[in-house]
Amino acid sequence: MIVVVGSLNIDLVVEVERRPEKGETLSGRDFHTFPGGKGANQAVTIGRLGETCAMLGCIGQDTNGKLMYEVLQKEGLELAYLKQVEGPNGVAVITLSEQDNSIIVVPGANQSVTVDYIEANRKIIEAADLVVTQLEIPLEAVCYLGEMTSKKGIPLILNPAPAQVLPKALIEQCTYLTPNEHECKILFGQEESLEACLKKYPNKLIVTQGAQGVSFYDGKEVVNVPAYKMEVVDTTGAGDTFNGALAYQLAQGTGLREAIDFANLAAGLSVTQLSAQGGMPTLEQIKAYRNNVK
């Protein structure tokens, strides 16, 4: 079983030809409301791949919170540990333009994922084969989760997004750290080269680079695992799909390079459909793609 501790947002998505300049008003092509949040997205990926997944987090008492719960329930996730709190659910305002996205997150109920909440759910966390978390919940709770999993020897994937400078103890406590290139610079400083960062954390630091693939240091050399070329519709959630698929493979005991290749394919397939969760593939779809390519 994999436990995901993280955010549950509703995505408010605007499609537009180009991003507006400061003070400018543009007409958008379309508007959508989708389920999202890094925690929920990663949990949905894991569930679709066939692994039992418990989602831990907080939802609001508003219409968005109700919608979030209903969507995750249909995905077959274990939701007994979700907590409903007063106030609005988290939302993400997403602008889609020129085959890329920009995102503003309003945390809402996600701020209620506290140290006390983590402690209250210690039993299910310590029963996990692997734990996944991100930074759309309070850092104090993430640090507490890092201490808890480290003491029990439970593998922890930390997807450090939105990026911020992290305590050194947390970096040491997580088993895998999965920033993109931009996030890596925030974590370790602009002056550090990617290669230098990777060599400091062999088989821990896994840096996603979009179309350039994913890089890590295996203790002997920097390894780049190529991305899969797909027709891009929407890149929202590609990183979350990568992290969820990586967690799934690592929980199966798969080696790191093979796990990353699998996660790259899952992420590639995810961008061929609209919305973060819309294109997240099932295990059967991944197998079918590989069979067709051969």
Residue pairs with C-beta under 8 A, 6 or more apart in sequence:
1 51
1 52
1 53
1 54
1 78
1 127
1 128
1 129
2 46
2 51
2 52
2 53
2 54
2 128
2 129
2 130
2 131
2 132
2 247
2 248
2 251
3 53
3 54
3 56
3 124
3 125
3 127
3 128
3 130
3 131
3 132
4 39
4 42
4 43
4 46
4 53
4 54
4 55
4 56
4 57
4 131
4 132
4 133
4 244
4 247
5 39
5 56
5 57
5 113
5 118
5 125
5 131
5 132
5 133
5 137
5 141
5 145
6 37
6 38
6 39
6 40
6 42
6 43
6 56
6 57
6 110
6 113
6 132
6 133
6 134
6 136
6 137
7 37
7 38
7 39
7 40
7 57
7 90
7 105
7 107
7 110
7 113
7 134
7 136
7 137
8 37
8 39
8 40
8 55
8 57
8 58
8 59
8 68
8 72
8 82
8 89
8 90
8 109
8 110
9 35
9 36
9 37
9 40
9 68
9 89
9 90
9 91
9 92
9 105
9 108
9 110
9 136
10 33
10 34
10 35
10 36
10 37
10 64
10 67
10 68
10 89
10 90
10 91
10 92
11 32
11 33
11 34
11 35
11 36
11 91
11 92
11 94
11 236
11 275
11 276
12 31
12 32
12 33
12 91
12 92
12 93
12 94
13 31
13 32
13 33
13 34
13 94
13 96
13 236
13 274
13 275
14 28
14 30
14 31
14 93
14 94
14 95
14 96
15 28
15 29
15 30
15 31
15 32
15 96
15 97
16 26
16 27
16 28
16 29
16 95
16 96
16 97
17 26
17 29
17 97
18 26
18 97
18 98
19 95
19 97
19 102
20 26
32 274
32 275
34 275
34 276
34 277
34 278
35 44
35 67
35 68
35 71
35 72
35 276
35 277
36 92
36 236
36 237
36 275
36 276
36 277
37 57
37 68
37 90
37 92
37 110
37 136
38 134
38 136
38 159
38 161
38 240
38 243
39 55
39 56
39 57
39 132
39 133
39 134
39 136
39 137
40 55
40 57
40 68
40 72
40 277
41 237
41 240
41 241
41 244
41 276
41 277
41 280
42 132
42 134
42 159
42 240
42 241
42 243
42 244
42 247
43 53
43 55
43 72
43 75
43 77
43 132
43 244
44 72
44 75
44 77
44 244
44 277
44 280
45 240
45 241
45 243
45 244
45 245
45 248
45 266
45 280
46 53
46 132
46 244
46 245
46 247
46 248
47 53
47 75
47 76
47 77
48 75
48 280
48 281
48 282
48 283
49 244
49 245
49 248
49 266
49 281
49 282
49 283
49 286
50 248
50 282
50 283
51 248
51 251
52 78
53 77
53 78
54 77
54 78
54 80
54 81
54 124
54 128
55 72
55 77
55 78
55 79
55 81
55 82
56 81
56 82
56 113
56 117
56 121
56 124
56 125
57 82
57 83
57 110
57 113
57 137
58 82
58 83
58 84
58 85
58 109
58 110
58 111
58 112
58 113
58 117
59 65
59 68
59 69
59 82
59 83
59 84
59 85
59 89
59 109
60 84
60 85
60 86
60 87
60 88
60 89
60 90
60 108
60 109
61 84
61 85
61 86
61 87
62 87
62 88
62 89
64 88
64 89
64 91
65 84
65 88
65 89
65 109
68 89
69 79
69 82
71 277
72 79
72 82
73 79
81 121
81 124
83 112
83 117
84 109
85 109
85 112
87 108
87 109
88 108
88 109
89 108
89 109
90 105
90 106
90 107
90 108
90 109
90 110
90 136
91 105
91 106
91 108
92 103
92 104
92 105
92 106
93 103
93 104
93 105
93 106
94 101
94 102
94 103
94 236
95 101
95 102
95 103
96 234
96 236
99 232
99 235
100 235
101 234
101 235
101 236
103 236
105 136
105 162
107 136
107 137
110 136
110 137
111 137
111 138
113 137
113 138
113 141
114 138
114 140
114 141
115 140
115 141
115 144
117 141
118 125
118 141
118 144
118 145
118 148
119 144
122 148
125 131
125 145
125 148
125 149
125 154
126 148
126 152
126 154
128 154
129 154
129 155
129 251
130 154
130 155
130 156
130 157
130 247
130 250
130 251
131 145
131 149
131 154
131 155
131 156
131 157
132 156
132 157
132 159
132 243
132 244
132 247
133 142
133 145
133 156
133 157
133 158
133 159
134 142
134 158
134 159
134 160
134 161
134 243
135 142
135 159
135 160
135 161
135 162
135 163
135 164
136 161
136 162
139 164
139 166
142 158
142 170
143 167
143 169
143 170
145 156
146 156
146 158
146 169
146 170
146 173
146 174
147 169
147 173
148 154
149 155
149 156
149 173
150 156
150 172
150 173
155 175
155 176
155 250
156 173
156 174
156 175
156 176
157 174
157 175
157 176
157 178
157 243
157 246
157 247
157 250
158 170
158 174
158 176
158 177
158 178
159 178
159 179
159 239
159 240
159 243
160 166
160 177
160 178
160 179
160 183
160 187
161 179
161 180
161 183
161 239
163 179
163 182
163 183
163 186
163 187
164 186
165 186
165 187
166 187
171 177
171 187
171 201
174 204
175 204
176 204
176 206
176 246
176 250
177 187
177 201
177 204
177 205
177 206
178 206
178 207
178 208
178 242
178 243
178 246
179 186
179 187
179 205
179 207
179 208
180 207
180 208
180 209
180 210
180 239
181 194
181 207
181 208
181 209
181 210
184 194
184 197
184 205
184 207
185 192
187 197
188 197
188 200
194 207
194 215
195 217
195 222
197 205
197 207
198 205
198 207
198 215
198 216
198 217
198 222
199 217
199 222
201 217
202 216
202 217
202 218
202 219
203 216
203 217
203 218
203 219
203 256
205 216
205 217
206 214
206 215
206 216
206 246
206 256
206 260
207 214
207 215
207 216
208 214
208 239
208 242
209 215
209 227
210 227
211 227
211 229
212 224
212 227
213 224
213 225
213 226
213 227
213 264
214 224
214 225
214 227
214 242
214 260
214 263
214 264
215 222
215 223
215 224
215 225
216 222
216 223
216 225
216 256
216 260
217 223
218 256
218 257
223 257
225 257
225 260
225 261
225 264
226 264
227 264
227 267
227 268
228 264
228 265
228 267
228 268
228 269
229 268
230 268
230 269
230 271
230 272
231 272
232 271
232 272
233 271
233 272
233 273
233 274
233 279
234 271
234 273
234 274
234 275
234 278
234 279
235 271
236 275
236 276
237 270
237 275
237 276
237 277
237 279
237 280
238 267
238 268
238 270
238 271
239 267
240 276
241 263
241 266
241 267
241 269
241 270
241 279
241 280
241 281
242 263
242 264
242 266
242 267
243 263
244 266
244 280
245 262
245 263
245 265
245 266
245 267
246 259
246 260
246 262
246 263
248 262
249 258
249 259
249 262
249 263
250 256
250 259
254 262
262 286
265 286
265 289
265 290
266 280
266 281
266 286
269 279
269 281
269 285
269 286
269 289
270 279
270 280
270 281
271 279
272 279
273 279
281 289
